[in-house]
Amino acid sequence: MKKEFLKKILIGFFAGIISGLFSTGGGLILVPAFLYLLKLDPVKSRATSIICILPMVVTTSFVYGRSNYLNWRVGILCAIGGTIGSFIGSKVLNKIPEFILKVTFAIFLFYVALNMLGIF
């Protein structure tokens, strides 16, 4: 019981560090950790990561805001679109086969990695 508690705290800690450094952590760290370390099912893993992201994002935004790194206009406009998109995405999640979600996400990550390396 204590070991499981510590494992969950460490997953959150690691995701928080990644979130602070790279402004990511939910999909890239939490979902795989929930799937493979905590053995949650895929839909619960994605849904649970969302509740974990909120405090990380608020904390990171506060620190970035104090350092004057935020572009408020871009952030607010993207948040409006993101709110609408996340509502639609959460409704569609149960209608798409798990394999398709995995393949789509892997392709997306591969594209982003190549783009970050300057290959694309």
MMTF fields as JSON, N, C-alpha, C and O atoms, coordinates in Angstrom:
{
  "mmtfVersion": "1.0.0",
  "mmtfProducer": "UNKNOWN",
  "numBonds": 479,
  "numAtoms": 480,
  "numGroups": 120,
  "numChains": 1,
  "numModels": 1,
  "chainsPerModel": [1],
  "groupsPerChain": [120],
  "chainIdList": ["A"],
  "bondAtomList": [4, 2, 8, 6, 12, 10, 16, 14, 20, 18, 24, 22, 28, 26, 32, 30, 36, 34, 40, 38, 44, 42, 48, 46, 52, 50, 56, 54, 60, 58, 64, 62, 68, 66, 72, 70, 76, 74, 80, 78, 84, 82, 88, 86, 92, 90, 96, 94, 100, 98, 104, 102, 108, 106, 112, 110, 116, 114, 120, 118, 124, 122, 128, 126, 132, 130, 136, 134, 140, 138, 144, 142, 148, 146, 152, 150, 156, 154, 160, 158, 164, 162, 168, 166, 172, 170, 176, 174, 180, 178, 184, 182, 188, 186, 192, 190, 196, 194, 200, 198, 204, 202, 208, 206, 212, 210, 216, 214, 220, 218, 224, 222, 228, 226, 232, 230, 236, 234, 240, 238, 244, 242, 248, 246, 252, 250, 256, 254, 260, 258, 264, 262, 268, 266, 272, 270, 276, 274, 280, 278, 284, 282, 288, 286, 292, 290, 296, 294, 300, 298, 304, 302, 308, 306, 312, 310, 316, 314, 320, 318, 324, 322, 328, 326, 332, 330, 336, 334, 340, 338, 344, 342, 348, 346, 352, 350, 356, 354, 360, 358, 364, 362, 368, 366, 372, 370, 376, 374, 380, 378, 384, 382, 388, 386, 392, 390, 396, 394, 400, 398, 404, 402, 408, 406, 412, 410, 416, 414, 420, 418, 424, 422, 428, 426, 432, 430, 436, 434, 440, 438, 444, 442, 448, 446, 452, 450, 456, 454, 460, 458, 464, 462, 468, 466, 472, 470, 476, 474],
  "bondOrderList": [1, 1, 1, 1, 1, 1, 1, 1, 1, 1, 1, 1, 1, 1, 1, 1, 1, 1, 1, 1, 1, 1, 1, 1, 1, 1, 1, 1, 1, 1, 1, 1, 1, 1, 1, 1, 1, 1, 1, 1, 1, 1, 1, 1, 1, 1, 1, 1, 1, 1, 1, 1, 1, 1, 1, 1, 1, 1, 1, 1, 1, 1, 1, 1, 1, 1, 1, 1, 1, 1, 1, 1, 1, 1, 1, 1, 1, 1, 1, 1, 1, 1, 1, 1, 1, 1, 1, 1, 1, 1, 1, 1, 1, 1, 1, 1, 1, 1, 1, 1, 1, 1, 1, 1, 1, 1, 1, 1, 1, 1, 1, 1, 1, 1, 1, 1, 1, 1, 1],
  "groupList": [{"groupName": "MET", "atomNameList": ["N", "CA", "C", "O"], "elementList": ["N", "C", "C", "O"], "formalChargeList": [0, 0, 0, 0], "bondAtomList": [1, 0, 2, 1, 3, 2], "bondOrderList": [1, 1, 2], "singleLetterCode": "M", "chemCompType": "L-PEPTIDE LINKING"}, {"groupName": "LYS", "atomNameList": ["N", "CA", "C", "O"], "elementList": ["N", "C", "C", "O"], "formalChargeList": [0, 0, 0, 0], "bondAtomList": [1, 0, 2, 1, 3, 2], "bondOrderList": [1, 1, 2], "singleLetterCode": "K", "chemCompType": "L-PEPTIDE LINKING"}, {"groupName": "GLU", "atomNameList": ["N", "CA", "C", "O"], "elementList": ["N", "C", "C", "O"], "formalChargeList": [0, 0, 0, 0], "bondAtomList": [1, 0, 2, 1, 3, 2], "bondOrderList": [1, 1, 2], "singleLetterCode": "E", "chemCompType": "L-PEPTIDE LINKING"}, {"groupName": "PHE", "atomNameList": ["N", "CA", "C", "O"], "elementList": ["N", "C", "C", "O"], "formalChargeList": [0, 0, 0, 0], "bondAtomList": [1, 0, 2, 1, 3, 2], "bondOrderList": [1, 1, 2], "singleLetterCode": "F", "chemCompType": "L-PEPTIDE LINKING"}, {"groupName": "LEU", "atomNameList": ["N", "CA", "C", "O"], "elementList": ["N", "C", "C", "O"], "formalChargeList": [0, 0, 0, 0], "bondAtomList": [1, 0, 2, 1, 3, 2], "bondOrderList": [1, 1, 2], "singleLetterCode": "L", "chemCompType": "L-PEPTIDE LINKING"}, {"groupName": "ILE", "atomNameList": ["N", "CA", "C", "O"], "elementList": ["N", "C", "C", "O"], "formalChargeList": [0, 0, 0, 0], "bondAtomList": [1, 0, 2, 1, 3, 2], "bondOrderList": [1, 1, 2], "singleLetterCode": "I", "chemCompType": "L-PEPTIDE LINKING"}, {"groupName": "GLY", "atomNameList": ["N", "CA", "C", "O"], "elementList": ["N", "C", "C", "O"], "formalChargeList": [0, 0, 0, 0], "bondAtomList": [1, 0, 2, 1, 3, 2], "bondOrderList": [1, 1, 2], "singleLetterCode": "G", "chemCompType": "PEPTIDE LINKING"}, {"groupName": "ALA", "atomNameList": ["N", "CA", "C", "O"], "elementList": ["N", "C", "C", "O"], "formalChargeList": [0, 0, 0, 0], "bondAtomList": [1, 0, 2, 1, 3, 2], "bondOrderList": [1, 1, 2], "singleLetterCode": "A", "chemCompType": "L-PEPTIDE LINKING"}, {"groupName": "SER", "atomNameList": ["N", "CA", "C", "O"], "elementList": ["N", "C", "C", "O"], "formalChargeList": [0, 0, 0, 0], "bondAtomList": [1, 0, 2, 1, 3, 2], "bondOrderList": [1, 1, 2], "singleLetterCode": "S", "chemCompType": "L-PEPTIDE LINKING"}, {"groupName": "THR", "atomNameList": ["N", "CA", "C", "O"], "elementList": ["N", "C", "C", "O"], "formalChargeList": [0, 0, 0, 0], "bondAtomList": [1, 0, 2, 1, 3, 2], "bondOrderList": [1, 1, 2], "singleLetterCode": "T", "chemCompType": "L-PEPTIDE LINKING"}, {"groupName": "VAL", "atomNameList": ["N", "CA", "C", "O"], "elementList": ["N", "C", "C", "O"], "formalChargeList": [0, 0, 0, 0], "bondAtomList": [1, 0, 2, 1, 3, 2], "bondOrderList": [1, 1, 2], "singleLetterCode": "V", "chemCompType": "L-PEPTIDE LINKING"}, {"groupName": "PRO", "atomNameList": ["N", "CA", "C", "O"], "elementList": ["N", "C", "C", "O"], "formalChargeList": [0, 0, 0, 0], "bondAtomList": [1, 0, 2, 1, 3, 2], "bondOrderList": [1, 1, 2], "singleLetterCode": "P", "chemCompType": "L-PEPTIDE LINKING"}, {"groupName": "TYR", "atomNameList": ["N", "CA", "C", "O"], "elementList": ["N", "C", "C", "O"], "formalChargeList": [0, 0, 0, 0], "bondAtomList": [1, 0, 2, 1, 3, 2], "bondOrderList": [1, 1, 2], "singleLetterCode": "Y", "chemCompType": "L-PEPTIDE LINKING"}, {"groupName": "ASP", "atomNameList": ["N", "CA", "C", "O"], "elementList": ["N", "C", "C", "O"], "formalChargeList": [0, 0, 0, 0], "bondAtomList": [1, 0, 2, 1, 3, 2], "bondOrderList": [1, 1, 2], "singleLetterCode": "D", "chemCompType": "L-PEPTIDE LINKING"}, {"groupName": "ARG", "atomNameList": ["N", "CA", "C", "O"], "elementList": ["N", "C", "C", "O"], "formalChargeList": [0, 0, 0, 0], "bondAtomList": [1, 0, 2, 1, 3, 2], "bondOrderList": [1, 1, 2], "singleLetterCode": "R", "chemCompType": "L-PEPTIDE LINKING"}, {"groupName": "CYS", "atomNameList": ["N", "CA", "C", "O"], "elementList": ["N", "C", "C", "O"], "formalChargeList": [0, 0, 0, 0], "bondAtomList": [1, 0, 2, 1, 3, 2], "bondOrderList": [1, 1, 2], "singleLetterCode": "C", "chemCompType": "L-PEPTIDE LINKING"}, {"groupName": "ASN", "atomNameList": ["N", "CA", "C", "O"], "elementList": ["N", "C", "C", "O"], "formalChargeList": [0, 0, 0, 0], "bondAtomList": [1, 0, 2, 1, 3, 2], "bondOrderList": [1, 1, 2], "singleLetterCode": "N", "chemCompType": "L-PEPTIDE LINKING"}, {"groupName": "TRP", "atomNameList": ["N", "CA", "C", "O"], "elementList": ["N", "C", "C", "O"], "formalChargeList": [0, 0, 0, 0], "bondAtomList": [1, 0, 2, 1, 3, 2], "bondOrderList": [1, 1, 2], "singleLetterCode": "W", "chemCompType": "L-PEPTIDE LINKING"}],
  "groupTypeList": [0, 1, 1, 2, 3, 4, 1, 1, 5, 4, 5, 6, 3, 3, 7, 6, 5, 5, 8, 6, 4, 3, 8, 9, 6, 6, 6, 4, 5, 4, 10, 11, 7, 3, 4, 12, 4, 4, 1, 4, 13, 11, 10, 1, 8, 14, 7, 9, 8, 5, 5, 15, 5, 4, 11, 0, 10, 10, 9, 9, 8, 3, 10, 12, 6, 14, 8, 16, 12, 4, 16, 17, 14, 10, 6, 5, 4, 15, 7, 5, 6, 6, 9, 5, 6, 8, 3, 5, 6, 8, 1, 10, 4, 16, 1, 5, 11, 2, 3, 5, 4, 1, 10, 9, 3, 7, 5, 3, 4, 3, 12, 10, 7, 4, 16, 0, 4, 6, 5, 3],
  "groupIdList": [1, 2, 3, 4, 5, 6, 7, 8, 9, 10, 11, 12, 13, 14, 15, 16, 17, 18, 19, 20, 21, 22, 23, 24, 25, 26, 27, 28, 29, 30, 31, 32, 33, 34, 35, 36, 37, 38, 39, 40, 41, 42, 43, 44, 45, 46, 47, 48, 49, 50, 51, 52, 53, 54, 55, 56, 57, 58, 59, 60, 61, 62, 63, 64, 65, 66, 67, 68, 69, 70, 71, 72, 73, 74, 75, 76, 77, 78, 79, 80, 81, 82, 83, 84, 85, 86, 87, 88, 89, 90, 91, 92, 93, 94, 95, 96, 97, 98, 99, 100, 101, 102, 103, 104, 105, 106, 107, 108, 109, 110, 111, 112, 113, 114, 115, 116, 117, 118, 119, 120],
  "secStructList": [7, 2, 2, 2, 2, 2, 2, 2, 2, 2, 2, 2, 2, 2, 2, 2, 2, 2, 2, 2, 2, 2, 1, 7, 7, 0, 0, 0, 0, 0, 2, 2, 2, 2, 2, 2, 6, 1, 7, 7, 7, 2, 2, 2, 2, 2, 2, 2, 2, 2, 2, 2, 2, 2, 2, 2, 2, 2, 2, 2, 2, 2, 2, 2, 2, 2, 6, 6, 7, 7, 7, 2, 2, 2, 2, 2, 2, 2, 2, 2, 2, 2, 2, 2, 2, 2, 2, 2, 2, 2, 2, 2, 4, 4, 4, 1, 7, 2, 2, 2, 2, 2, 2, 2, 2, 2, 2, 2, 2, 2, 2, 2, 2, 2, 2, 2, 6, 6, 7, 7],
  "xCoordList": [0.835, 0.0, 0.869, 0.647, 1.855, 2.752, 3.587, 3.866, 3.983, 4.781, 3.973, 4.507, 2.698, 1.836, 1.648, 1.645, 1.494, 1.352, 2.597, 2.497, 3.774, 5.036, 5.209, 5.689, 4.82, 4.927, 4.101, 4.556, 2.901, 2.027, 2.598, 2.534, 3.152, 3.775, 4.976, 5.164, 5.783, 6.961, 6.574, 7.239, 5.517, 5.038, 4.644, 5.017, 3.891, 3.489, 4.678, 4.718, 5.642, 6.844, 7.607, 7.992, 7.818, 8.534, 7.759, 8.347, 6.449, 5.627, 5.681, 5.694, 5.713, 5.803, 7.115, 7.13, 8.204, 9.51, 9.506, 9.943, 9.014, 8.935, 8.025, 8.328, 6.913, 5.991, 6.674, 6.52, 7.423, 8.116, 9.216, 9.42, 9.92, 11.03, 10.567, 11.063, 9.613, 9.247, 7.793, 7.351, 7.053, 5.626, 4.818, 3.924, 5.138, 4.391, 4.474, 5.225, 3.758, 3.803, 2.571, 2.653, 1.429, 0.194, 0.198, 0.219, 0.176, 0.113, 1.408, 1.396, 2.506, 3.8, 4.31, 4.979, 4.015, 4.542, 3.439, 3.557, 2.368, 1.338, 0.59, 0.418, 0.15, -0.641, 0.161, -0.343, 1.382, 2.143, 2.42, 2.394, 2.683, 2.92, 1.666, 1.75, 0.517, -0.728, -1.006, -1.468, -0.718, -0.95, -0.029, -0.487, 1.273, 2.247, 2.733, 3.116, 2.724, 3.173, 2.016, 2.137, 0.894, -0.252, -1.328, -2.301, -1.15, -2.054, -3.492, -4.429, -3.676, -5.013, -5.372, -4.486, -6.653, -7.042, -6.815, -6.718, -6.731, -6.371, -7.275, -6.777, -8.582, -9.483, -9.331, -9.288, -9.249, -9.052, -7.703, -7.58, -6.693, -5.37, -5.423, -4.879, -6.073, -6.185, -7.016, -6.647, -8.138, -9.024, -8.347, -8.462, -7.65, -6.989, -5.853, -5.596, -5.173, -4.072, -4.568, -3.848, -5.792, -6.351, -6.443, -6.102, -6.899, -7.024, -5.644, -5.498, -4.651, -3.287, -2.654, -1.835, -3.034, -2.423, -2.775, -1.931, -4.012, -4.465, -3.539, -3.098, -3.224, -2.328, -0.922, -0.293, -0.437, 0.887, 0.872, 1.795, -0.172, -0.276, -0.431, 0.187, -1.248, -1.431, -0.102, 0.265, 0.609, 1.897, 2.911, 3.554, 3.051, 4.006, 3.64, 4.518, 2.35, 1.907, 2.232, 2.635, 2.059, 2.375, 3.86, 4.216, 4.713, 6.166, 6.538, 7.291, 6.017, 6.307, 5.773, 6.43, 4.586, 4.003, 4.838, 5.025, 5.339, 6.195, 7.508, 8.116, 7.936, 9.172, 8.907, 9.826, 7.665, 7.251, 7.477, 7.877, 7.216, 7.372, 6.053, 6.057, 4.938, 3.643, 3.214, 3.37, 2.681, 2.011, 0.526, -0.072, -0.063, -1.432, -2.446, -3.366, -2.289, -3.252, -3.26, -4.321, -2.094, -2.002, -2.55, -3.315, -2.159, -2.601, -4.108, -4.699, -4.733, -6.186, -6.936, -7.9, -6.497, -7.168, -7.025, -7.981, -5.839, -5.642, -6.432, -6.915, -6.558, -7.339, -8.81, -9.463, -9.328, -10.718, -10.884, -11.787, -10.011, -10.063, -9.805, -10.447, -8.867, -8.546, -9.696, -9.899, -10.446, -11.602, -12.657, -13.214, -12.923, -13.9, -13.389, -14.129, -12.122, -11.533, -11.467, -11.701, -11.151, -11.06, -12.434, -12.551, -13.475, -14.832, -15.186, -15.682, -14.922, -15.222, -14.372, -14.881, -13.075, -12.184, -12.585, -12.511, -13.009, -13.411, -14.7, -14.909, -15.561, -16.791, -16.5, -17.173, -15.504, -15.17, -14.282, -14.227, -13.598, -12.615, -13.146, -12.456, -14.321, -14.861, -15.324, -15.642, -15.364, -15.85, -14.723, -14.985, -13.48, -12.335, -11.628, -11.346, -11.341, -10.641, -9.272, -8.58, -8.905, -7.657, -6.447, -5.545, -6.419, -5.288, -5.122, -4.001, -6.208, -6.157, -5.621, -4.816, -6.053, -5.548, -4.04, -3.314, -3.576, -2.142, -1.326, -0.299, -1.782, -1.055, -1.041, -0.006, -2.172, -2.268, -1.339, -0.64, -1.333, -0.478, 0.996, 1.811, 1.346, 2.734, 3.196, 4.314, 2.344, 2.683, 2.87, 3.806, 1.983, 2.091, 3.415, 4.107, 3.772, 5.026, 6.236, 7.203, 6.179, 7.264, 7.433, 8.555, 6.331, 6.365, 6.959, 7.81, 6.501, 7.005, 8.504, 9.258, 8.935, 10.361, 11.196, 12.229, 10.758, 11.488, 11.507, 12.514, 10.385, 10.293, 11.251, 11.925, 11.32, 12.216, 13.679, 14.514, 13.986, 15.357, 15.697, 16.842, 14.709, 14.925, 14.884, 15.285, 14.417, 14.343, 13.125, 13.156, 12.066, 10.829, 10.686, 9.714],
  "yCoordList": [-1.201, 0.0, 1.251, 2.164, 1.297, 2.449, 2.569, 3.671, 1.412, 1.397, 1.971, 2.732, 1.608, 2.131, 3.638, 4.362, 4.113, 5.546, 6.282, 7.299, 5.768, 6.38, 6.36, 7.331, 5.261, 5.149, 6.241, 6.86, 6.478, 7.498, 8.901, 9.736, 9.157, 10.459, 10.669, 11.761, 9.632, 9.746, 9.95, 10.695, 9.297, 9.513, 10.976, 11.615, 11.505, 12.912, 13.853, 14.858, 13.537, 14.354, 14.426, 15.507, 13.272, 13.212, 13.972, 14.735, 13.764, 14.479, 15.983, 16.763, 16.395, 17.816, 18.43, 19.543, 17.718, 18.212, 18.352, 19.37, 17.329, 17.377, 18.525, 19.23, 18.708, 19.807, 21.159, 22.033, 21.335, 22.596, 22.858, 23.994, 21.81, 21.967, 22.118, 22.969, 21.281, 21.197, 21.554, 21.435, 21.982, 22.315, 21.146, 21.328, 19.967, 18.76, 17.812, 18.076, 16.758, 15.816, 14.942, 13.787, 15.473, 14.704, 13.489, 12.354, 13.725, 12.624, 11.849, 10.638, 12.535, 11.888, 11.106, 10.087, 11.55, 10.905, 10.182, 8.994, 10.906, 10.336, 9.169, 8.131, 9.318, 8.245, 6.942, 5.9, 6.957, 5.699, 5.157, 3.945, 6.05, 5.594, 4.941, 3.909, 5.533, 4.946, 3.603, 2.664, 3.52, 2.28, 1.156, 0.057, 1.437, 0.373, 0.187, -0.919, 1.237, 1.108, 0.873, 0.093, 1.551, 1.417, 0.48, 0.172, 0.031, -0.929, -0.434, -1.226, 0.877, 1.409, 1.142, 1.021, 1.049, 0.84, 2.144, 3.213, 2.059, 3.233, 4.451, 5.57, 4.254, 5.398, 6.04, 7.265, 5.221, 5.77, 6.457, 7.453, 5.947, 6.573, 7.97, 8.913, 8.102, 9.426, 10.375, 11.533, 9.877, 10.727, 11.15, 12.306, 10.232, 10.55, 11.539, 12.374, 11.458, 12.39, 13.83, 14.757, 14.011, 15.365, 16.041, 17.218, 15.314, 15.921, 16.206, 17.108, 15.446, 15.68, 16.896, 17.587, 17.149, 18.226, 19.596, 20.492, 19.771, 21.084, 21.723, 22.852, 21.054, 21.718, 21.984, 22.985, 21.08, 21.294, 22.526, 23.34, 22.655, 23.778, 25.096, 26.098, 25.093, 26.322, 26.747, 27.921, 25.806, 26.116, 26.623, 27.651, 25.902, 26.298, 27.651, 28.479, 27.88, 29.164, 30.312, 31.387, 30.086, 31.121, 31.489, 32.667, 30.476, 30.723, 31.4, 32.374, 30.894, 31.509, 32.937, 33.823, 33.161, 34.498, 35.488, 36.626, 35.062, 35.932, 36.251, 37.292, 35.361, 35.574, 36.308, 36.518, 36.695, 37.441, 36.646, 37.205, 35.344, 34.493, 34.235, 33.616, 34.69, 34.365, 35.374, 36.581, 34.876, 35.71, 35.511, 34.543, 36.414, 36.26, 36.148, 35.334, 36.943, 36.918, 35.549, 34.958, 35.055, 33.74, 32.67, 31.798, 32.746, 31.759, 31.717, 30.637, 32.875, 32.929, 32.445, 31.688, 32.879, 32.431, 30.922, 30.253, 30.393, 28.944, 28.184, 27.079, 28.78, 28.143, 28.029, 27.034, 29.033, 28.97, 27.805, 26.981, 27.747, 26.638, 25.297, 24.3, 25.272, 24.034, 23.529, 22.32, 24.438, 24.044, 23.375, 22.34, 23.968, 23.385, 22.046, 21.064, 22.018, 20.788, 19.669, 18.51, 19.992, 18.948, 18.365, 17.175, 19.197, 18.69, 17.682, 16.59, 18.071, 17.178, 15.913, 14.807, 16.077, 14.922, 13.936, 12.724, 14.449, 13.55, 12.809, 11.691, 13.415, 12.741, 11.667, 10.638, 11.906, 10.991, 9.828, 8.785, 10.006, 9.026, 7.595, 6.686, 7.378, 6.016, 5.435, 4.248, 6.254, 5.792, 5.355, 4.774, 5.631, 5.295, 4.077, 4.063, 3.065, 1.884, 2.246, 3.133, 1.56, 1.817, 1.751, 2.583, 0.785, 0.638, 1.885, 2.348, 2.424, 3.627, 4.805, 5.589, 4.933, 6.006, 5.882, 6.872, 4.663, 4.443, 4.77, 5.444, 4.298, 4.538, 6.03, 6.571, 6.685, 8.12, 8.91, 9.817, 8.564, 9.275, 9.02, 9.938, 7.788, 7.462, 8.237, 8.751, 8.319, 9.089, 10.557, 11.198, 11.087, 12.481, 12.722, 13.699, 11.847, 12.008, 11.903, 12.649, 10.977, 10.819, 12.086, 12.552, 12.643, 13.883, 15.027, 15.775, 15.152, 16.22, 16.043, 17.015, 14.803, 14.548, 14.946, 15.599, 14.559, 14.914, 16.424, 16.993, 17.06, 18.514, 19.194, 20.155, 18.713, 19.301, 19.132, 19.975, 18.054, 17.82, 18.595, 18.583, 19.261, 20.04, 19.219, 19.705, 18.0, 17.12, 17.451, 17.298, 17.898, 18.271, 19.762, 20.278],
  "zCoordList": [0.0, 0.0, 0.0, -0.796, 0.886, 0.959, -0.313, -0.786, -0.862, -2.086, -3.263, -4.07, -3.357, -4.418, -4.268, -5.263, -3.047, -2.774, -3.25, -3.935, -2.886, -3.276, -4.798, -5.383, -5.433, -6.891, -7.567, -8.529, -7.07, -7.656, -7.453, -8.356, -6.276, -6.008, -6.932, -7.468, -7.117, -7.986, -9.456, -10.175, -9.893, -11.269, -11.438, -12.422, -10.477, -10.532, -10.464, -11.174, -9.619, -9.471, -10.793, -11.239, -11.409, -12.68, -13.761, -14.528, -13.819, -14.804, -14.562, -15.514, -13.297, -12.971, -13.434, -13.958, -13.246, -13.711, -15.233, -15.769, -15.92, -17.381, -17.821, -18.784, -17.113, -17.429, -17.278, -18.131, -16.2, -15.981, -16.997, -17.424, -17.377, -18.324, -19.773, -20.513, -20.16, -21.572, -21.862, -23.004, -20.866, -21.01, -21.562, -22.388, -21.104, -21.446, -20.269, -19.33, -20.283, -19.175, -19.106, -18.686, -19.511, -19.432, -20.329, -19.854, -21.606, -22.554, -22.678, -22.897, -22.542, -22.758, -21.557, -21.73, -20.363, -19.162, -18.393, -18.096, -18.074, -17.208, -17.841, -17.202, -19.061, -19.676, -19.777, -19.358, -20.313, -20.325, -18.912, -18.696, -17.965, -16.589, -16.014, -15.348, -16.269, -15.769, -16.429, -15.78, -17.732, -18.465, -18.001, -17.688, -17.96, -17.772, -16.333, -15.952, -15.544, -14.16, -13.194, -12.25, -13.433, -12.538, -13.091, -12.403, -14.337, -14.985, -15.101, -15.001, -15.312, -15.579, -17.032, -17.878, -17.326, -18.718, -19.496, -18.895, -20.825, -21.638, -21.458, -21.335, -21.442, -21.311, -19.931, -19.821, -18.876, -17.526, -17.41, -16.697, -18.094, -18.061, -18.653, -18.08, -19.794, -20.427, -19.576, -19.38, -19.072, -18.267, -16.961, -16.554, -16.307, -15.038, -15.244, -14.376, -16.375, -16.623, -16.683, -16.312, -17.149, -17.266, -15.905, -15.779, -14.88, -13.549, -12.948, -12.124, -13.358, -12.868, -13.53, -12.925, -14.76, -15.532, -14.966, -14.949, -14.5, -14.046, -13.009, -13.223, -11.897, -10.93, -11.485, -11.141, -12.346, -12.94, -13.839, -13.805, -14.634, -15.57, -14.811, -15.171, -13.772, -12.987, -12.366, -12.425, -11.778, -11.145, -12.162, -11.947, -13.265, -14.296, -14.899, -15.143, -15.139, -15.692, -14.752, -15.195, -13.465, -12.48, -12.55, -12.571, -12.584, -12.641, -13.962, -13.964, -15.087, -16.382, -16.446, -16.993, -15.889, -15.882, -15.094, -15.522, -13.945, -13.123, -13.826, -13.578, -14.69, -15.445, -16.756, -17.548, -16.985, -18.173, -19.471, -20.492, -19.41, -20.595, -21.323, -22.386, -20.782, -21.37, -22.425, -22.242, -23.516, -24.505, -24.224, -24.694, -23.468, -22.99, -24.124, -24.053, -25.148, -26.262, -26.936, -27.136, -27.282, -27.908, -26.955, -27.366, -25.701, -24.721, -24.546, -24.517, -24.429, -24.223, -25.461, -25.347, -26.641, -27.862, -28.068, -28.461, -27.804, -27.933, -26.859, -27.105, -25.673, -24.608, -24.999, -24.681, -25.68, -26.144, -27.124, -26.974, -28.119, -29.075, -28.404, -28.734, -27.464, -26.751, -25.905, -25.789, -25.316, -24.507, -25.381, -25.015, -26.526, -27.45, -27.988, -28.03, -28.397, -28.927, -27.905, -28.247, -26.656, -25.631, -25.317, -25.022, -25.381, -25.175, -26.267, -25.989, -27.507, -28.631, -28.557, -28.741, -28.287, -28.204, -27.121, -27.324, -25.97, -24.888, -25.22, -24.748, -26.024, -26.455, -27.506, -27.545, -28.35, -29.441, -28.967, -29.619, -27.847, -27.36, -27.342, -27.803, -26.836, -26.726, -28.052, -28.132, -29.086, -30.381, -31.321, -32.375, -30.945, -31.794, -31.194, -29.996, -31.998, -31.477, -30.876, -31.375, -29.824, -29.1, -30.029, -29.927, -30.921, -31.842, -32.704, -32.91, -33.201, -34.039, -33.219, -33.722, -31.977, -31.114, -30.908, -30.985, -30.647, -30.433, -31.682, -31.602, -32.814, -34.067, -34.398, -34.786, -34.246, -34.534, -33.619, -34.07, -32.336, -31.386, -31.687, -31.599, -32.039, -32.374, -33.608, -33.639, -34.611, -35.821, -35.479, -35.958, -34.651, -34.221, -33.493, -33.781, -32.556, -31.812, -32.731, -32.58, -33.683, -34.637, -35.471, -35.673, -35.954, -36.725, -35.9, -36.381, -34.658, -33.783, -33.538, -33.563, -33.3, -33.064, -34.277, -34.131, -35.461, -36.675, -36.878, -37.3, -36.573, -36.697, -35.725, -36.096, -34.498, -33.5, -33.885, -33.557, -34.574, -35.017, -36.292, -36.741, -36.866, -38.071, -39.331, -40.389, -39.26, -40.42, -41.267, -42.488, -40.635, -41.349, -41.378, -41.93]
}
